[in-house]
Protein backbone atom coordinates (compact mmCIF):
# COMPACT_ATOMS: atom_id res chain seq x y z
CA UNK A 1 0.00 0.00 0.00
CA UNK A 2 2.82 2.40 0.83
CA UNK A 3 4.42 1.75 -2.56
CA UNK A 4 1.10 2.38 -4.33
CA UNK A 5 0.65 5.69 -2.49
CA UNK A 6 4.15 6.80 -3.45
CA UNK A 7 3.50 5.96 -7.11
CA UNK A 8 0.16 7.80 -7.04
CA UNK A 9 1.78 10.93 -5.57
CA UNK A 10 4.57 10.76 -8.19
CA UNK A 11 2.09 10.48 -11.09
CA UNK A 12 0.05 13.37 -9.68
CA UNK A 13 3.15 15.56 -9.43
CA UNK A 14 4.17 14.72 -12.99
CA UNK A 15 0.69 15.57 -14.24
CA UNK A 16 0.78 19.00 -12.63
CA UNK A 17 4.27 19.63 -13.97
CA UNK A 18 3.33 18.71 -17.55
CA UNK A 19 0.24 20.93 -17.30
CA UNK A 20 2.39 23.89 -16.21
CA UNK A 21 4.69 23.26 -19.18
CA UNK A 22 1.80 23.21 -21.66
CA UNK A 23 0.36 26.50 -20.40
CA UNK A 24 3.66 28.40 -20.31
CA UNK A 25 4.11 31.09 -23.01
CA UNK A 26 6.32 30.27 -26.04
CA UNK A 27 9.92 31.45 -26.02
CA UNK A 28 10.73 34.04 -28.68
CA UNK A 29 14.13 33.80 -30.36
CA UNK A 30 15.62 36.31 -32.79
CA UNK A 31 18.09 35.07 -35.40
CA UNK A 32 20.58 37.33 -37.17
CA UNK A 33 22.34 36.59 -40.45
CA UNK A 34 25.36 38.71 -39.49
CA UNK A 35 26.74 40.74 -36.63
CA UNK A 36 25.35 43.89 -38.22
CA UNK A 37 21.69 44.68 -37.61
CA UNK A 38 19.83 44.57 -40.91
CA UNK A 39 18.16 47.87 -40.01
CA UNK A 40 21.60 49.51 -39.96
CA UNK A 41 23.24 47.55 -42.79
CA UNK A 42 24.12 49.05 -46.14
CA UNK A 43 21.73 47.73 -48.79
CA UNK A 44 23.23 46.24 -51.94
CA UNK A 45 21.45 44.97 -55.05
CA UNK A 46 23.09 42.37 -57.29
CA UNK A 47 21.01 41.70 -60.43
CA UNK A 48 21.58 38.41 -62.24
CA UNK A 49 20.34 36.61 -65.34
CA UNK A 50 20.86 33.46 -67.32
CA UNK A 51 24.47 33.67 -68.46
CA UNK A 52 25.77 35.87 -65.63
CA UNK A 53 29.31 35.08 -64.51
CA UNK A 54 29.25 32.91 -61.39
CA UNK A 55 32.69 33.73 -59.96
CA UNK A 56 31.93 37.44 -60.11
CA UNK A 57 28.43 37.02 -58.70
CA UNK A 58 29.70 34.93 -55.81
CA UNK A 59 32.69 37.18 -55.04
CA UNK A 60 30.45 40.25 -54.90
CA UNK A 61 27.72 38.75 -52.74
CA UNK A 62 29.97 36.76 -50.41
CA UNK A 63 32.50 39.53 -49.80
CA UNK A 64 29.97 42.30 -49.21
CA UNK A 65 28.02 40.03 -46.86
CA UNK A 66 31.23 39.54 -44.87
CA UNK A 67 31.46 43.33 -44.52
CA UNK A 68 27.92 43.32 -43.07
CA UNK A 69 25.95 44.47 -46.12
CA UNK A 70 22.34 43.42 -46.64
CA UNK A 71 22.72 41.91 -50.12
CA UNK A 72 19.72 41.13 -52.34
CA UNK A 73 20.18 39.02 -55.47
CA UNK A 74 17.45 39.84 -57.99
CA UNK A 75 16.71 37.99 -61.22
CA UNK A 76 15.90 40.01 -64.34
CA UNK A 77 14.57 36.89 -66.10
CA UNK A 78 10.76 37.14 -66.43
CA UNK A 79 8.99 34.82 -63.99
CA UNK A 80 12.22 33.05 -63.10
CA UNK A 81 14.30 33.16 -59.91
CA UNK A 82 16.60 30.25 -60.74
CA UNK A 83 19.28 31.41 -63.17
CA UNK A 84 21.71 29.19 -65.07
CA UNK A 85 25.03 31.00 -65.03
CA UNK A 86 27.61 31.25 -67.80
CA UNK A 87 29.37 27.97 -66.85
CA UNK A 88 26.24 26.05 -65.95
CA UNK A 89 26.10 26.65 -62.20
CA UNK A 90 22.57 27.50 -61.05
CA UNK A 91 21.95 30.38 -58.68
CA UNK A 92 18.62 31.04 -56.95
CA UNK A 93 17.81 34.74 -56.68
CA UNK A 94 16.17 36.17 -53.58
CA UNK A 95 13.62 38.17 -55.55
CA UNK A 96 12.65 39.24 -59.04
CA UNK A 97 13.86 42.64 -60.20
CA UNK A 98 10.24 43.87 -60.22
CA UNK A 99 10.00 43.14 -56.50
CA UNK A 100 12.79 45.58 -55.62
CA UNK A 101 12.01 48.49 -57.93
CA UNK A 102 10.62 50.63 -55.11
CA UNK A 103 13.50 49.92 -52.71
CA UNK A 104 16.46 52.22 -52.08
CA UNK A 105 19.96 50.80 -52.31
CA UNK A 106 23.33 52.15 -51.25
CA UNK A 107 24.96 50.25 -54.09
CA UNK A 108 23.89 48.35 -57.23
CA UNK A 109 26.48 45.92 -58.65
CA UNK A 110 26.17 44.24 -62.06
CA UNK A 111 28.17 41.05 -62.65
CA UNK A 112 29.42 40.28 -66.14
CA UNK A 113 29.23 37.14 -68.21
CA UNK A 114 27.54 36.60 -71.55
CA UNK A 115 24.74 36.64 -72.42
CA UNK A 116 24.03 37.70 -68.84
CA UNK A 117 25.23 41.27 -69.41
CA UNK A 118 22.90 41.53 -72.42
CA UNK A 119 19.95 40.38 -70.33
CA UNK A 120 20.82 43.05 -67.75
CA UNK A 121 21.08 45.63 -70.54
CA UNK A 122 17.64 44.67 -71.85
CA UNK A 123 15.89 44.82 -68.46
CA UNK A 124 13.93 48.07 -68.44
CA UNK A 125 13.31 47.73 -64.72
CA UNK A 126 17.01 47.32 -63.90
CA UNK A 127 18.00 50.23 -66.12
CA UNK A 128 15.40 52.42 -64.38
CA UNK A 129 16.94 51.42 -61.02
CA UNK A 130 20.44 52.26 -62.26
CA UNK A 131 19.30 55.63 -63.62
CA UNK A 132 17.58 56.39 -60.33
CA UNK A 133 20.79 55.46 -58.53
CA UNK A 134 22.76 57.88 -60.71
CA UNK A 135 20.30 60.75 -60.34
CA UNK A 136 20.30 60.28 -56.56
CA UNK A 137 24.09 60.50 -56.44
CA UNK A 138 24.42 56.92 -55.20
CA UNK A 139 27.07 54.39 -56.16
CA UNK A 140 26.74 51.66 -58.77
CA UNK A 141 29.27 49.26 -60.25
CA UNK A 142 29.86 46.66 -62.95
CA UNK A 143 32.47 44.08 -63.87
CA UNK A 144 33.67 42.13 -66.91
CA UNK A 145 31.29 42.61 -69.87
CA UNK A 146 28.76 44.63 -67.87
CA UNK A 147 30.52 48.05 -67.93
CA UNK A 148 30.57 47.98 -71.73
CA UNK A 149 27.50 45.92 -72.60
CA UNK A 150 25.11 47.01 -69.84
CA UNK A 151 26.21 50.45 -68.63
CA UNK A 152 27.78 52.04 -71.72
CA UNK A 153 24.78 51.11 -73.86
CA UNK A 154 22.61 53.35 -71.67
CA UNK A 155 25.12 56.15 -71.13
CA UNK A 156 25.70 55.13 -67.53
CA UNK A 157 29.51 55.06 -67.67
CA UNK A 158 31.97 57.70 -68.83
CA UNK A 159 35.67 57.90 -69.57
CA UNK A 160 38.39 55.91 -67.80
CA UNK A 161 36.21 52.93 -66.94
CA UNK A 162 37.51 49.39 -67.34
CA UNK A 163 36.01 46.10 -68.49
CA UNK A 164 36.85 42.70 -69.94
CA UNK A 165 39.51 43.29 -72.66
CA UNK A 166 37.33 41.98 -75.50
CA UNK A 167 34.81 44.81 -74.90
CA UNK A 168 37.21 47.74 -74.47
CA UNK A 169 36.24 49.21 -77.85
CA UNK A 170 32.77 49.98 -76.43
CA UNK A 171 34.24 52.31 -73.78
CA UNK A 172 35.59 55.85 -74.13
CA UNK A 173 39.29 56.04 -73.19
CA UNK A 174 39.17 52.79 -71.20
CA UNK A 175 41.44 52.31 -68.22
CA UNK A 176 43.89 49.43 -67.98
CA UNK A 177 43.47 49.25 -64.21
CA UNK A 178 42.10 46.08 -62.62
CA UNK A 179 39.57 48.22 -60.74
CA UNK A 180 38.70 51.77 -61.81
CA UNK A 181 36.53 54.30 -59.97
CA UNK A 182 35.20 57.31 -61.85
CA UNK A 183 32.71 59.40 -59.91
CA UNK A 184 29.81 57.24 -58.78
CA UNK A 185 30.84 54.28 -60.94
CA UNK A 186 33.30 51.51 -60.10
CA UNK A 187 34.26 49.03 -62.82
CA UNK A 188 36.53 46.00 -63.08
CA UNK A 189 37.88 43.58 -65.67
CA UNK A 190 36.69 40.05 -64.95
CA UNK A 191 36.71 36.91 -62.79
CA UNK A 192 40.37 37.27 -61.84
CA UNK A 193 39.82 40.80 -60.51
CA UNK A 194 36.46 40.08 -58.84
CA UNK A 195 37.77 39.77 -55.29
CA UNK A 196 39.75 43.00 -55.48
CA UNK A 197 36.66 44.64 -56.99
CA UNK A 198 34.43 43.42 -54.17
CA UNK A 199 36.91 44.55 -51.50
CA UNK A 200 37.02 48.01 -53.08
CA UNK A 201 33.23 48.21 -52.98
CA UNK A 202 33.28 47.09 -49.36
CA UNK A 203 35.75 49.83 -48.52
CA UNK A 204 33.55 52.43 -50.21
CA UNK A 205 30.59 51.35 -48.06
CA UNK A 206 32.28 50.55 -44.75
CA UNK A 207 35.70 52.23 -44.74
CA UNK A 208 39.38 51.29 -44.96
CA UNK A 209 39.56 49.75 -41.49
CA UNK A 210 36.77 47.33 -42.34
CA UNK A 211 38.46 46.44 -45.62
CA UNK A 212 41.78 45.71 -43.90
CA UNK A 213 40.01 43.42 -41.44
CA UNK A 214 38.01 41.49 -44.07
CA UNK A 215 40.98 41.29 -46.42
CA UNK A 216 43.14 39.81 -43.67
CA UNK A 217 40.45 37.26 -42.78
CA UNK A 218 40.23 36.22 -46.43
CA UNK A 219 44.04 35.87 -46.71
CA UNK A 220 44.08 38.22 -49.67
SENUZA-564650 format. One record per residue (C-alpha): residue in one letter; z, x, y. Coordinates in steps of 0.001 Angstrom, whole numbers, plus 500000, padded with zeros to 6 digits. Layout:
% SENUZA-564650
<site "A", <Z, X, Y>>
...
//
This chain:
% SENUZA-564650
<site "X", <500000, 500000, 500000>>
<site "X", <500833, 502819, 502397>>
<site "X", <497438, 504417, 501746>>
<site "X", <495668, 501101, 502380>>
<site "X", <497506, 500645, 505690>>
<site "X", <496550, 504154, 506798>>
<site "X", <492889, 503496, 505965>>
<site "X", <492958, 500161, 507803>>
<site "X", <494433, 501779, 510928>>
<site "X", <491812, 504571, 510761>>
<site "X", <488905, 502085, 510476>>
<site "X", <490316, 500047, 513367>>
<site "X", <490574, 503149, 515563>>
<site "X", <487015, 504174, 514717>>
<site "X", <485756, 500689, 515569>>
<site "X", <487367, 500779, 518997>>
<site "X", <486033, 504274, 519631>>
<site "X", <482446, 503328, 518715>>
<site "X", <482701, 500239, 520933>>
<site "X", <483790, 502390, 523888>>
<site "X", <480824, 504693, 523256>>
<site "X", <478344, 501804, 523206>>
<site "X", <479602, 500363, 526500>>
<site "X", <479694, 503661, 528403>>
<site "X", <476990, 504108, 531087>>
<site "X", <473963, 506320, 530266>>
<site "X", <473985, 509921, 531453>>
<site "X", <471324, 510734, 534042>>
<site "X", <469635, 514132, 533799>>
<site "X", <467211, 515616, 536307>>
<site "X", <464597, 518089, 535068>>
<site "X", <462829, 520579, 537326>>
<site "X", <459552, 522340, 536586>>
<site "X", <460507, 525358, 538708>>
<site "X", <463371, 526743, 540741>>
<site "X", <461778, 525346, 543890>>
<site "X", <462394, 521686, 544682>>
<site "X", <459090, 519827, 544573>>
<site "X", <459994, 518163, 547874>>
<site "X", <460043, 521601, 549513>>
<site "X", <457211, 523240, 547550>>
<site "X", <453856, 524120, 549045>>
<site "X", <451205, 521726, 547728>>
<site "X", <448058, 523230, 546241>>
<site "X", <444945, 521454, 544974>>
<site "X", <442708, 523089, 542371>>
<site "X", <439569, 521007, 541705>>
<site "X", <437757, 521579, 538414>>
<site "X", <434662, 520336, 536607>>
<site "X", <432684, 520860, 533455>>
<site "X", <431536, 524470, 533671>>
<site "X", <434369, 525769, 535869>>
<site "X", <435487, 529313, 535077>>
<site "X", <438612, 529250, 532906>>
<site "X", <440045, 532687, 533728>>
<site "X", <439893, 531933, 537436>>
<site "X", <441298, 528425, 537018>>
<site "X", <444195, 529699, 534933>>
<site "X", <444959, 532691, 537182>>
<site "X", <445095, 530454, 540252>>
<site "X", <447259, 527718, 538745>>
<site "X", <449590, 529975, 536763>>
<site "X", <450204, 532503, 539534>>
<site "X", <450793, 529974, 542301>>
<site "X", <453136, 528016, 540031>>
<site "X", <455126, 531233, 539542>>
<site "X", <455484, 531456, 543326>>
<site "X", <456926, 527925, 543322>>
<site "X", <453884, 525948, 544471>>
<site "X", <453363, 522343, 543419>>
<site "X", <449877, 522716, 541908>>
<site "X", <447658, 519720, 541126>>
<site "X", <444527, 520180, 539023>>
<site "X", <442007, 517450, 539837>>
<site "X", <438781, 516708, 537994>>
<site "X", <435658, 515904, 540005>>
<site "X", <433904, 514570, 536893>>
<site "X", <433574, 510758, 537136>>
<site "X", <436006, 508995, 534822>>
<site "X", <436899, 512224, 533046>>
<site "X", <440089, 514298, 533163>>
<site "X", <439260, 516605, 530248>>
<site "X", <436832, 519284, 531408>>
<site "X", <434925, 521713, 529191>>
<site "X", <434973, 525030, 530997>>
<site "X", <432198, 527615, 531252>>
<site "X", <433152, 529374, 527970>>
<site "X", <434047, 526239, 526054>>
<site "X", <437801, 526100, 526646>>
<site "X", <438950, 522566, 527496>>
<site "X", <441323, 521947, 530383>>
<site "X", <443048, 518622, 531043>>
<site "X", <443322, 517815, 534743>>
<site "X", <446422, 516174, 536169>>
<site "X", <444454, 513617, 538170>>
<site "X", <440958, 512646, 539240>>
<site "X", <439796, 513857, 542643>>
<site "X", <439775, 510243, 543870>>
<site "X", <443498, 509996, 543138>>
<site "X", <444383, 512790, 545579>>
<site "X", <442074, 512013, 548487>>
<site "X", <444894, 510617, 550631>>
<site "X", <447287, 513503, 549921>>
<site "X", <447921, 516458, 552216>>
<site "X", <447691, 519962, 550797>>
<site "X", <448755, 523331, 552151>>
<site "X", <445906, 524962, 550255>>
<site "X", <442773, 523889, 548354>>
<site "X", <441346, 526478, 545922>>
<site "X", <437941, 526171, 544242>>
<site "X", <437351, 528172, 541047>>
<site "X", <433865, 529416, 540284>>
<site "X", <431787, 529230, 537137>>
<site "X", <428447, 527541, 536603>>
<site "X", <427585, 524739, 536639>>
<site "X", <431160, 524033, 537704>>
<site "X", <430595, 525231, 541265>>
<site "X", <427580, 522905, 541526>>
<site "X", <429672, 519951, 540378>>
<site "X", <432252, 520824, 543054>>
<site "X", <429459, 521084, 545628>>
<site "X", <428146, 517645, 544673>>
<site "X", <431540, 515886, 544819>>
<site "X", <431557, 513933, 548070>>
<site "X", <435284, 513308, 547730>>
<site "X", <436103, 517007, 547317>>
<site "X", <433882, 518000, 550232>>
<site "X", <435620, 515405, 552419>>
<site "X", <438981, 516940, 551418>>
<site "X", <437736, 520445, 552261>>
<site "X", <436376, 519299, 555626>>
<site "X", <439673, 517576, 556386>>
<site "X", <441468, 520794, 555456>>
<site "X", <439290, 522756, 557880>>
<site "X", <439658, 520301, 560754>>
<site "X", <443439, 520297, 560282>>
<site "X", <443559, 524087, 560501>>
<site "X", <444796, 524424, 556917>>
<site "X", <443841, 527068, 554389>>
<site "X", <441235, 526745, 551660>>
<site "X", <439748, 529269, 549262>>
<site "X", <437051, 529858, 546662>>
<site "X", <436131, 532474, 544085>>
<site "X", <433087, 533667, 542130>>
<site "X", <430125, 531291, 542607>>
<site "X", <432129, 528757, 544627>>
<site "X", <432071, 530522, 548046>>
<site "X", <428265, 530572, 547983>>
<site "X", <427396, 527505, 545922>>
<site "X", <430163, 525112, 547007>>
<site "X", <431368, 526211, 550452>>
<site "X", <428281, 527777, 552041>>
<site "X", <426138, 524779, 551108>>
<site "X", <428330, 522608, 553348>>
<site "X", <428869, 525116, 556151>>
<site "X", <432474, 525704, 555132>>
<site "X", <432333, 529508, 555063>>
<site "X", <431168, 531970, 557698>>
<site "X", <430427, 535670, 557896>>
<site "X", <432198, 538392, 555905>>
<site "X", <433064, 536206, 552931>>
<site "X", <432659, 537513, 549394>>
<site "X", <431513, 536012, 546097>>
<site "X", <430055, 536852, 542698>>
<site "X", <427344, 539514, 543295>>
<site "X", <424496, 537330, 541976>>
<site "X", <425102, 534810, 544808>>
<site "X", <425534, 537213, 547736>>
<site "X", <422155, 536236, 549211>>
<site "X", <423567, 532772, 549980>>
<site "X", <426223, 534237, 552313>>
<site "X", <425869, 535594, 555851>>
<site "X", <426812, 539289, 556042>>
<site "X", <428795, 539167, 552791>>
<site "X", <431776, 541440, 552312>>
<site "X", <432020, 543893, 549433>>
<site "X", <435794, 543470, 549254>>
<site "X", <437378, 542098, 546075>>
<site "X", <439265, 539573, 548225>>
<site "X", <438189, 538697, 551770>>
<site "X", <440031, 536533, 554298>>
<site "X", <438152, 535204, 557314>>
<site "X", <440087, 532712, 559398>>
<site "X", <441219, 529811, 557236>>
<site "X", <439055, 530840, 554279>>
<site "X", <439900, 533305, 551510>>
<site "X", <437184, 534264, 549030>>
<site "X", <436920, 536531, 546000>>
<site "X", <434329, 537878, 543579>>
<site "X", <435048, 536695, 540049>>
<site "X", <437208, 536708, 536906>>
<site "X", <438159, 540368, 537274>>
<site "X", <439491, 539820, 540798>>
<site "X", <441157, 536458, 540083>>
<site "X", <444709, 537771, 539769>>
<site "X", <444524, 539750, 543005>>
<site "X", <443011, 536663, 544639>>
<site "X", <445830, 534432, 543421>>
<site "X", <448500, 536907, 544550>>
<site "X", <446919, 537024, 548013>>
<site "X", <447024, 533232, 548210>>
<site "X", <450643, 533276, 547087>>
<site "X", <451480, 535750, 549834>>
<site "X", <449792, 533545, 552432>>
<site "X", <451936, 530594, 551354>>
<site "X", <455254, 532281, 550552>>
<site "X", <455255, 535698, 552229>>
<site "X", <455036, 539382, 551290>>
<site "X", <458508, 539561, 549751>>
<site "X", <457659, 536766, 547327>>
<site "X", <454378, 538464, 546442>>
<site "X", <456096, 541779, 545710>>
<site "X", <458559, 540011, 543417>>
<site "X", <455928, 538012, 541487>>
<site "X", <453583, 540984, 541291>>
<site "X", <456333, 543143, 539806>>
<site "X", <457225, 540445, 537262>>
<site "X", <453566, 540228, 536215>>
<site "X", <453293, 544038, 535871>>
<site "X", <450328, 544085, 538225>>
//
